[in-house]
C-alpha cells in the first residue's frame, strides 16, 4: 500500500493502548508505510501478554510505560481510542506539548478513504471473520490487499508475524471492518459496503438503522444479507446491490436448499449464483451456520470488486479462521474439549452456543463480561440468550467483569446476569474470581463436555483456556 499522504509518515506517532485489538493492526499498517511509531499500554505495565509487547519491540516499535514519558515532542501525533480518559498521563502530556490527536477511527478512516478500492465490513456480528475471509479471497486472487482486522488471521500467521491482525499489501485494495459502536462508521466512504446483520449491541436499534442506512447510502456497491430482516429493510438505501443469504430464495448469491452438511469442525454447502445459474461446492473448516453466512458475505464482497464467485468459493476452502473465534484449543485424554471464543454480545454468544448445541455433549459456558457499561446495556439480552440456548444439563459460569482501571460505575455486575438467567429457567453461577472459576470448572467437568471460554477485550483469556486444558489433561 503506497502512503496515502506523505503527512502520515513525515512525523512520529504515539499509540496510547498500542496492544489493543483495534490499535495494534493500525500501528502495524502505519509502520508498514514507513512511519515511526511508539506506544504504551496498561497491559504491558501490568505484565499481561508480555510476548506480544516483546514482538512489537522486535518489529521496531518503541514502547514506554503509560506514564507520559513517551510523549516528548509536539510533532508526535497521539492516537487514542474514544474510551481513553483525559486523565491518562499521555493525554495530559500531549495537551501540555500541544500534540495533535487522532482517534483510532479517524486514523483508520484516513487510510481507508485514500485507497483506490475500499471494502468496508459492517454489521453487529461476524465483522472480523468476514474481513479475514474477504482478505484471504483477495490475496488468493492475486489482488495483494491491505487488511485491517480486529483479530489475528491464522492464514497470515508466520514465525515472524505471530500477531497477524493486519496485512500491508501493494494492490490498492483496502479491506477493513468498520465499527458502529462509537458512531465512527460515518467517517468511511467505501467503494463496497458489506452489511451482515443489525442487532442491539452498543446503540439503540433506531440509532443503528440510521448509521447503517447512511453507510449503505455512501458506498458505490452494497452487499447485504437478505436473511436478516433489519438488514434487508435497509436495501432501499443502497446505490447498487449484491444480495446474499442462506435461506432467502431472492438472494443473488445463496445456498442450494438441502445442501448444507454440518460437521463438528466445519460446514459445507452448495453456493448458487442465481444471476447466472452456476453452482459451486463450498467446504469451510469452520463450524456453524453463522460462518456459512459469513462466507456468503465475503464471497459477495469480493465479487463486487470483480473476483469470480467460483474463485472466491475455492479460496475459502483453505481459510483457517481467526484466533478466538470458536478456536478449538484442544481435547483432554478423557474427552473434554476446550474452546476459546470472542462471544461477548447476544448475537455472538447465540451463534457460538448454536454451533455447540448442533452436536452432542454438555456445555459449560464460562463468560467474562468485557466491561460494566456493556453489561448494563445488554445484560438482560445476554441472560435471555444463555437461558434460551442452553439445555437443562448445561451450566453458565460468570466471573466479575474485566476492569482495567478508570472511573466506570461498578455498582451492578455479573450477579444480576446470573439472577436473570436463573429466573428465565437456566442454570448459572456467579464466582467473582476467574481463578476460582477455573477451580469450579475443573471440579465439575466430565468426559464429553465442551467448555467454551467467552469474552472480549482481554487477551489473557486465551492463556486461561490453554491452562484449563492443561489442567484437565
Beta strands, then each sheet from edge to edge (+ up, - down):
strand 1: 13-16
strand 2: 37-40
strand 3: 62-64
strand 4: 77-80
strand 5: 101-103
strand 6: 117-122
strand 7: 146-148
strand 8: 166-167
strand 9: 173-177
strand 10: 192-195
strand 11: 221-225
strand 12: 241-244
strand 13: 253-255
strand 14: 261-263
strand 15: 266-273
strand 16: 278-284
strand 17: 327-331
strand 18: 337-341
strand 19: 363-368
strand 20: 395-398
strand 21: 428-430
strand 22: 450-455
sheet 1: 3+ 2+ 1+ 4+ 5+
sheet 2: 8+ 7- 9- 6- 10- 11- 12-
sheet 3: 13+ 15- 14+
sheet 4: 13+ 15- 16+
sheet 5: 17+ 18- 22- 19- 20- 21-
end
